[in-house]
Amino acid sequence: MEKLPVQLHHFSAPNSTNDVARLAGGYQNIDSKELRIAIPVTLAAICLIGSAGNFLVFAVLMNNARKGKTSMINSLILNMSVADLLIMLFCVPFRAVAYSRSSWVLGWFICKTADWFLQSCLAAKSFTLAVLAKACFMYVTHPSKQVQIRHQRIAALIISIWALAFILPVPHWLFASLIYEADKVMCIFDTAGHASNFVAVFAKLYPALVYCLPVLFTFIYHWKAFRRCKRRGSKTQNLRNQIRGKRLTVMLFSVSLAFASMCAPEWVVWFWIKHVGKGDPSPPPSFVLLSQVLVFSISSVNPLIFVAMSEEFKEGFLGLWKRLIFSKPQASPDLQAAQQQQSSSESVPTIPVPSQQEKSVQVPDKDPVQDKVDSPTNKTANIVLSDMEQFWHDRQNAAATTEEDPIPWEHQSDLAGSSCPETSGKM
């Protein structure tokens, strides 16, 4: 309780000119009731769209990984999608609650971690985009070689990105605290007197390390990739790889441009707040709210860019959508057994059972000899081919000459027998 007056000394009244510069975890002094309703509703819509889109991106990339299509670029896109999901799930809902209330109701832990976690996710996205630009340039430079590395190196790179992203915004955690003023609880960024010099250095270095340098690095490598794409190859395979590299460069450049342009107002507000002096005007509340809404909107824009500019993501999204819509619910085991029994009974032909009336009808007795003659075995035995029948008919009814006789060897014995007496008589 003794430290409370010291904290009150560093926190101005809620309606003063410098209240925006001291608030943390979201703007908590919205006077308009319409804005208190409109902004949380807008954030809820952004959260739903962003969560659904990034879940689909995550599912498509994981499906490709199961098929063996792992690469450096896909892993980095997956990492950026995870950062967007974390923002949608753990940042936007708490900001919506903070905007809808005039007092802080989320507790001490959320106050300490709200700005730190949001800045960590934004830093991770910024570093990931810079590495993506480098990987895109490598792919365009050597299109015949897929930019693939070992899983251990990909994991080490992603862990390094997140470790750096969690360490750099630590002052947002250290200097965030709760304070009571005029029957209200406020979450503020309280810098004690002995830490003012450190905060001044942090206010200058942090934007440069997290935003300015990564964005500059990203645009330089995208510019190099565009210049590389202008060189035309002589072979058909080179032309195909060149087209793929150009499409990939355009897609990643669009994502980087959206991130840089939509984050710019937030960094202007951040720099303005950290360097505002006593008596200087603070950023307008409307500009502060707009900048934070734009930052959260990036997470819902990225999946739309992937779908619009990548055939792979488009096909993956359509495939997942068809599975969700046209997937049939699994039947119970008893129902499946009944269906199998029904299908097996339909496959076996049924023999009609004669009725009692049909059984009472007397069938006339048949001649057993005639039955034997008309039996199938006798019919097959008495079958005579038409060609053979014509042959024997011609042989029996027409006298064939020796020249036309088809079997002259049978008549040679008759001719020999008739000529023998003549020869014997002469002799």
DOLUM-324201 format. One record per residue (C-alpha): residue number from 1; x, y, z. Coordinates in pm, 1 decimal. Example, Ala and Ser with C-alpha at 12.3 -4.5 7.8 and 13.67 -1.06 7.14 Angstrom:
BEGIN
num  px  py  pz
1  1230.0  -450.0  780.0
2  1367.0  -106.0  714.0
This chain:
BEGIN
num  px  py  pz
1  0.0  0.0  0.0
2  291.9  235.1  54.3
3  394.7  200.6  -310.2
4  50.7  298.3  -434.0
5  108.7  678.3  -414.5
6  429.2  635.4  -614.6
7  238.9  454.6  -883.5
8  -32.3  716.6  -874.6
9  231.9  980.4  -924.0
10  330.2  826.2  -1257.8
11  -27.2  778.6  -1372.7
12  -232.3  1075.0  -1476.1
13  -606.7  1089.2  -1453.5
14  -807.7  896.7  -1708.6
15  -935.3  1207.0  -1883.0
16  -599.2  1385.8  -1899.2
17  -397.5  1436.1  -2215.7
18  -136.1  1170.3  -2139.6
19  -364.1  877.6  -2047.4
20  -307.1  700.3  -2379.5
21  68.2  706.4  -2325.4
22  35.2  522.2  -1995.9
23  -227.4  257.5  -2072.4
24  -125.4  -100.8  -2148.9
25  -314.6  -407.2  -2265.4
26  -554.7  -206.1  -2479.9
27  -724.4  131.3  -2471.0
28  -957.6  136.6  -2169.2
29  -1106.5  486.9  -2182.3
30  -1362.6  463.6  -2463.3
31  -1636.8  711.2  -2379.9
32  -1870.8  627.9  -2665.7
33  -2108.7  339.5  -2595.9
34  -2138.1  270.2  -2968.2
35  -1761.8  219.1  -2996.2
36  -1763.8  -9.0  -2693.0
37  -2001.4  -234.2  -2885.3
38  -1873.3  -186.8  -3241.3
39  -1504.9  -252.8  -3172.7
40  -1553.2  -582.8  -2982.4
41  -1793.9  -702.5  -3253.8
42  -1539.8  -611.5  -3521.5
43  -1265.9  -793.2  -3333.0
44  -1490.6  -1097.5  -3291.6
45  -1548.4  -1112.6  -3669.2
46  -1174.0  -1075.6  -3732.6
47  -1105.5  -1351.3  -3481.1
48  -1348.2  -1594.1  -3645.9
49  -1224.6  -1528.4  -4000.0
50  -858.7  -1532.8  -3900.8
51  -888.7  -1849.0  -3693.4
52  -1074.9  -2038.1  -3966.6
53  -835.4  -1924.9  -4241.1
54  -519.4  -2003.3  -4047.9
55  -655.6  -2340.2  -3935.0
56  -708.6  -2425.4  -4303.3
57  -355.5  -2309.9  -4389.8
58  -221.4  -2521.2  -4105.2
59  -422.0  -2825.2  -4220.6
60  -306.3  -2791.1  -4583.0
61  59.6  -2763.0  -4485.8
62  37.0  -3055.5  -4243.6
63  -128.9  -3264.9  -4514.6
64  158.0  -3178.4  -4750.3
65  406.5  -3273.7  -4480.1
66  242.4  -3615.3  -4446.2
67  282.4  -3663.2  -4820.6
68  653.7  -3582.4  -4795.6
69  627.4  -3228.6  -4937.4
70  837.5  -3058.5  -4672.6
71  1048.7  -2758.1  -4758.5
72  1198.1  -2453.1  -4598.8
73  931.7  -2222.3  -4743.4
74  638.0  -2438.3  -4632.1
75  783.1  -2467.4  -4281.3
76  820.5  -2090.8  -4250.0
77  467.4  -2028.9  -4379.3
78  345.4  -2279.0  -4121.5
79  536.0  -2092.3  -3849.7
80  375.7  -1762.9  -3953.9
81  33.5  -1927.4  -3953.8
82  96.5  -2052.1  -3598.0
83  180.9  -1696.0  -3490.3
84  -143.6  -1570.5  -3643.9
85  -339.4  -1840.8  -3465.1
86  -181.5  -1745.5  -3132.5
87  -280.3  -1382.5  -3188.8
88  -635.8  -1480.2  -3279.4
89  -680.7  -1714.6  -2984.4
90  -490.0  -1543.5  -2701.9
91  -474.7  -1172.0  -2788.4
92  -790.4  -1064.7  -2969.7
93  -1045.6  -1196.8  -2715.7
94  -875.7  -1018.4  -2423.6
95  -843.9  -694.6  -2622.6
96  -1214.2  -711.7  -2706.9
97  -1297.3  -740.1  -2336.6
98  -1061.8  -453.0  -2251.1
99  -1222.7  -226.7  -2513.1
100  -1573.7  -304.0  -2391.0
101  -1503.8  -199.7  -2030.4
102  -1398.6  127.8  -1872.0
103  -1199.7  -59.2  -1603.9
104  -953.6  -346.2  -1618.9
105  -1126.5  -672.0  -1525.4
106  -882.3  -932.9  -1661.6
107  -650.9  -959.3  -1364.2
108  -283.8  -906.1  -1292.9
109  -139.9  -1186.0  -1508.2
110  -316.9  -1074.9  -1827.8
111  -207.2  -717.9  -1761.8
112  155.7  -828.3  -1733.6
113  153.5  -1051.4  -2042.1
114  -94.0  -886.5  -2284.2
115  142.4  -644.1  -2461.4
116  443.7  -875.0  -2422.8
117  272.5  -1171.0  -2590.5
118  129.4  -959.7  -2874.0
119  467.0  -799.8  -2943.8
120  635.2  -1141.9  -2934.2
121  399.1  -1279.7  -3199.7
122  446.3  -971.0  -3418.0
123  824.2  -1000.4  -3383.8
124  810.9  -1369.4  -3476.5
125  608.8  -1285.0  -3787.9
126  851.6  -1010.0  -3882.6
127  1156.6  -1238.0  -3849.6
128  978.3  -1519.2  -4032.6
129  896.9  -1293.3  -4327.5
130  1261.9  -1187.9  -4348.7
131  1379.6  -1549.9  -4358.6
132  1104.7  -1629.7  -4611.6
133  1235.6  -1359.3  -4842.8
134  1584.4  -1512.0  -4821.9
135  1446.3  -1862.0  -4893.1
136  1243.5  -1727.1  -5186.9
137  1555.8  -1572.2  -5336.8
138  1739.4  -1904.0  -5297.5
139  1457.2  -2085.6  -5476.5
140  1453.0  -1836.7  -5764.0
141  1831.3  -1849.0  -5795.6
142  1840.9  -2229.8  -5811.3
143  1495.0  -2337.9  -5936.3
144  1606.5  -2691.4  -6017.8
145  1704.4  -2748.1  -5653.8
146  1421.1  -2738.3  -5404.5
147  1500.6  -2529.6  -5099.7
148  1492.1  -2826.0  -4864.8
149  1696.4  -2875.0  -4554.2
150  1692.2  -3123.6  -4272.6
151  1416.6  -3118.7  -4016.0
152  1666.4  -3053.4  -3738.8
153  1784.6  -2733.5  -3905.8
154  1427.5  -2617.5  -3968.7
155  1339.0  -2681.8  -3604.4
156  1652.9  -2500.4  -3485.2
157  1572.2  -2199.7  -3705.5
158  1211.8  -2175.8  -3585.1
159  1316.4  -2212.7  -3219.1
160  1572.9  -1935.2  -3265.5
161  1308.8  -1706.6  -3417.7
162  1068.8  -1758.5  -3128.5
163  1340.8  -1730.0  -2863.4
164  1450.4  -1393.7  -3002.1
165  1088.6  -1282.7  -3037.5
166  1013.1  -1368.2  -2673.3
167  1328.1  -1201.3  -2535.5
168  1319.9  -863.8  -2710.5
169  982.1  -738.5  -2577.1
170  1051.9  -842.8  -2214.8
171  1029.1  -477.8  -2091.8
172  659.1  -485.9  -2182.3
173  624.0  -755.3  -1916.7
174  850.8  -595.2  -1659.1
175  692.2  -250.6  -1654.0
176  324.9  -345.5  -1685.8
177  129.1  -318.4  -1360.6
178  -215.9  -261.1  -1214.4
179  -315.3  57.1  -1038.1
180  -634.8  188.5  -877.9
181  -759.2  534.2  -961.6
182  -1103.5  687.6  -898.7
183  -1266.6  353.1  -819.1
184  -1121.8  200.7  -1134.5
185  -855.6  -57.6  -1199.6
186  -614.4  37.0  -1476.6
187  -340.2  -158.4  -1653.2
188  -55.3  80.6  -1723.4
189  302.9  82.2  -1850.6
190  476.3  218.7  -1542.3
191  842.2  317.2  -1579.8
192  1010.7  392.1  -1250.0
193  1260.9  673.6  -1222.3
194  1569.4  451.2  -1212.4
195  1460.2  271.0  -1530.9
196  1386.5  581.7  -1737.4
197  1721.9  570.7  -1918.1
198  1679.7  204.3  -2004.4
199  1327.2  268.0  -2135.6
200  1455.7  556.5  -2348.1
201  1716.0  329.6  -2512.2
202  1461.2  51.5  -2547.5
203  1214.8  289.0  -2717.6
204  1473.3  364.3  -2988.0
205  1624.5  19.7  -3044.5
206  1317.8  -201.0  -3022.3
207  1130.9  -68.9  -3332.3
208  1451.1  -83.7  -3534.0
209  1527.8  -445.5  -3435.4
210  1175.6  -581.6  -3461.7
211  1023.3  -384.8  -3749.2
212  1255.2  -159.0  -3949.0
213  1552.3  -390.4  -4011.5
214  1348.8  -708.0  -4085.6
215  1118.8  -520.0  -4325.0
216  1418.8  -362.8  -4501.8
217  1587.6  -702.7  -4526.8
218  1265.1  -854.9  -4663.1
219  1217.8  -596.8  -4938.3
220  1582.2  -615.4  -5046.0
221  1565.9  -988.9  -5103.4
222  1229.1  -964.4  -5277.6
223  1375.7  -703.1  -5510.2
224  1666.9  -935.7  -5587.0
225  1424.1  -1220.1  -5650.8
226  1221.0  -1006.8  -5893.0
227  1535.3  -915.1  -6083.7
228  1632.6  -1280.1  -6100.5
229  1290.0  -1375.2  -6235.1
230  1333.1  -1142.2  -6535.0
231  1609.8  -1359.5  -6677.0
232  1452.5  -1606.4  -6914.9
233  1572.8  -1959.9  -6943.8
234  1632.7  -2142.1  -7270.6
235  1487.7  -2479.6  -7175.7
236  1123.3  -2559.6  -7110.5
237  1193.9  -2687.7  -6760.4
238  1375.5  -2365.1  -6674.7
239  1079.0  -2162.7  -6796.5
240  841.6  -2363.8  -6578.4
241  1060.8  -2321.1  -6272.3
242  1089.8  -1952.6  -6351.1
243  712.9  -1914.3  -6363.0
244  676.5  -2097.9  -6032.1
245  946.5  -1883.3  -5873.6
246  780.7  -1565.4  -5995.4
247  441.5  -1667.9  -5856.2
248  601.1  -1757.3  -5524.2
249  784.1  -1424.8  -5511.6
250  466.2  -1228.5  -5586.1
251  272.7  -1415.2  -5316.4
252  535.9  -1370.7  -5045.6
253  592.9  -1008.4  -5144.2
254  218.0  -942.8  -5111.0
255  218.3  -1096.5  -4762.4
256  521.4  -887.9  -4662.7
257  371.8  -569.9  -4806.0
258  43.9  -627.3  -4620.8
259  232.1  -685.3  -4295.9
260  449.9  -376.1  -4334.3
261  168.4  -140.7  -4434.6
262  -86.2  -260.2  -4177.1
263  167.1  -261.8  -3892.1
264  300.4  84.9  -3972.6
265  22.8  276.8  -3783.8
266  75.4  59.9  -3473.9
267  447.2  135.3  -3471.8
268  379.8  506.2  -3522.4
269  153.6  498.4  -3215.9
270  409.4  294.6  -3019.8
271  694.6  534.9  -3103.2
272  474.7  836.4  -3033.9
273  366.9  705.8  -2692.2
274  717.5  611.3  -2583.0
275  859.3  954.2  -2676.7
276  575.2  1178.7  -2568.0
277  676.2  1438.6  -2312.8
278  489.9  1623.1  -2044.9
279  245.4  1864.6  -2198.4
280  286.2  1712.6  -2545.9
281  -25.6  1586.8  -2722.0
282  -84.0  1213.0  -2710.5
283  -200.7  1010.3  -3011.4
284  -572.8  1051.4  -3079.7
285  -776.1  762.3  -2934.5
286  -941.0  697.5  -3272.0
287  -599.4  656.1  -3434.2
288  -489.8  420.4  -3154.1
289  -798.2  202.3  -3198.9
290  -761.3  196.7  -3578.4
291  -396.0  95.8  -3556.6
292  -469.7  -197.9  -3326.1
293  -762.1  -319.0  -3539.7
294  -533.1  -314.3  -3845.4
295  -270.5  -519.4  -3661.5
296  -525.3  -786.5  -3577.9
297  -664.2  -780.3  -3932.0
298  -332.3  -899.6  -4075.9
299  -395.8  -1248.0  -3941.5
300  -719.5  -1273.6  -4141.7
301  -569.5  -1122.0  -4458.7
302  -279.1  -1366.4  -4497.5
303  -496.2  -1676.7  -4567.1
304  -687.2  -1480.0  -4832.7
305  -358.9  -1390.7  -5005.4
306  -249.3  -1754.8  -5001.9
307  -576.5  -1869.9  -5157.7
308  -580.5  -1595.4  -5422.2
309  -219.6  -1640.0  -5539.2
310  -130.9  -2004.9  -5479.4
311  -283.7  -2293.8  -5672.3
312  -155.0  -2537.3  -5411.0
313  -339.7  -2364.2  -5128.4
314  -648.4  -2320.1  -5344.7
315  -667.0  -2691.8  -5423.6
316  -595.6  -2779.8  -5061.8
317  -868.7  -2546.3  -4935.7
318  -1121.1  -2685.7  -5183.7
319  -1030.3  -3042.0  -5088.9
320  -1072.5  -2973.1  -4717.9
321  -1397.2  -2786.1  -4779.9
322  -1538.7  -3079.0  -4979.3
323  -1438.4  -3320.4  -4705.1
324  -1613.5  -3109.3  -4443.3
325  -1931.5  -3067.3  -4647.4
326  -1968.9  -3404.6  -4816.9
327  -1835.7  -3623.7  -4537.7
328  -2098.3  -3882.9  -4439.4
329  -2145.5  -3971.0  -4072.0
330  -2017.9  -4314.2  -3980.9
331  -2293.2  -4568.4  -3922.5
332  -2313.9  -4778.5  -3607.7
333  -2170.9  -5135.5  -3612.8
334  -2520.6  -5290.7  -3595.1
335  -2638.1  -5082.6  -3889.0
336  -2327.0  -5171.9  -4090.0
337  -2384.6  -5545.1  -4022.1
338  -2748.2  -5515.3  -4131.2
339  -2644.0  -5337.3  -4450.7
340  -2386.0  -5605.8  -4529.7
341  -2642.6  -5882.9  -4470.8
342  -2891.2  -5707.2  -4694.7
343  -2636.5  -5661.8  -4974.7
344  -2532.0  -6029.4  -4952.1
345  -2893.8  -6143.9  -4967.5
346  -2952.1  -5927.9  -5272.6
347  -2649.9  -6074.1  -5451.0
348  -2777.1  -6440.7  -5419.3
349  -3059.1  -6517.2  -5671.2
350  -3380.8  -6630.2  -5505.5
351  -3569.2  -6940.6  -5629.0
352  -3944.5  -6891.9  -5641.3
353  -4139.1  -7136.7  -5423.7
354  -4453.2  -7273.2  -5592.2
355  -4775.4  -7200.0  -5418.4
356  -5033.3  -7457.3  -5310.9
357  -5249.2  -7383.0  -5615.3
358  -4958.5  -7448.0  -5851.9
359  -4881.7  -7775.1  -5673.1
360  -5239.5  -7898.4  -5717.1
361  -5231.7  -7857.2  -6096.7
362  -5178.8  -8201.5  -6258.3
363  -4911.5  -8216.4  -6525.1
364  -4983.7  -8472.7  -6807.9
365  -4759.2  -8773.1  -6813.0
366  -4491.1  -8776.7  -7079.3
367  -4358.4  -9070.1  -7275.4
368  -4032.0  -9182.1  -7111.2
369  -3888.2  -9268.4  -7449.8
370  -3973.2  -8927.6  -7580.6
371  -3822.4  -8773.8  -7268.3
372  -3507.8  -8969.5  -7326.5
373  -3492.2  -8856.2  -7686.2
374  -3562.4  -8494.9  -7593.7
375  -3315.9  -8493.2  -7309.9
376  -3031.4  -8235.8  -7333.4
377  -2764.9  -8505.7  -7360.3
378  -2936.9  -8666.9  -7659.9
379  -2991.8  -8329.9  -7820.0
380  -2625.6  -8244.4  -7792.8
381  -2531.8  -8590.7  -7921.4
382  -2757.3  -8555.9  -8228.6
383  -2630.1  -8212.4  -8323.6
384  -2473.7  -8221.9  -8675.3
385  -2282.6  -7928.3  -8811.4
386  -2428.9  -7776.6  -9129.3
387  -2104.1  -7809.9  -9326.4
388  -2069.3  -8179.2  -9250.1
389  -2434.4  -8243.2  -9331.6
390  -2397.1  -8076.1  -9673.8
391  -2079.0  -8278.1  -9739.3
392  -2237.8  -8616.9  -9676.4
393  -2553.3  -8522.7  -9868.3
394  -2352.8  -8437.2  -10182.2
395  -2153.2  -8753.7  -10152.1
396  -2455.9  -8978.8  -10129.5
397  -2677.0  -8816.9  -10397.7
398  -2427.6  -8706.8  -10666.1
399  -2172.0  -8922.6  -10841.9
400  -1841.1  -8751.1  -10813.0
401  -1576.4  -8779.0  -11080.3
402  -1222.7  -8871.5  -11006.2
403  -1114.7  -8515.6  -11049.1
404  -1386.9  -8376.1  -10823.5
405  -1390.7  -8665.9  -10579.1
406  -1280.9  -8531.0  -10237.7
407  -1167.8  -8877.6  -10118.8
408  -1022.0  -9051.4  -10424.8
409  -831.7  -9302.6  -10212.8
410  -1156.5  -9483.6  -10128.8
411  -1237.0  -9540.8  -10497.3
412  -888.4  -9654.0  -10591.9
413  -958.5  -9999.7  -10441.3
414  -1278.9  -10037.2  -10651.4
415  -1095.4  -9940.0  -10969.7
416  -814.7  -10176.5  -10893.0
417  -1061.8  -10462.5  -10835.0
418  -1240.1  -10408.9  -11168.3
419  -921.8  -10396.0  -11369.7
420  -769.9  -10709.9  -11223.5
421  -993.4  -10961.3  -11410.6
422  -924.0  -10799.8  -11743.7
423  -556.1  -10820.8  -11701.4
424  -576.3  -11176.7  -11585.6
425  -789.6  -11274.6  -11881.4
426  -550.0  -11132.2  -12131.8
427  -267.5  -11310.1  -11974.6
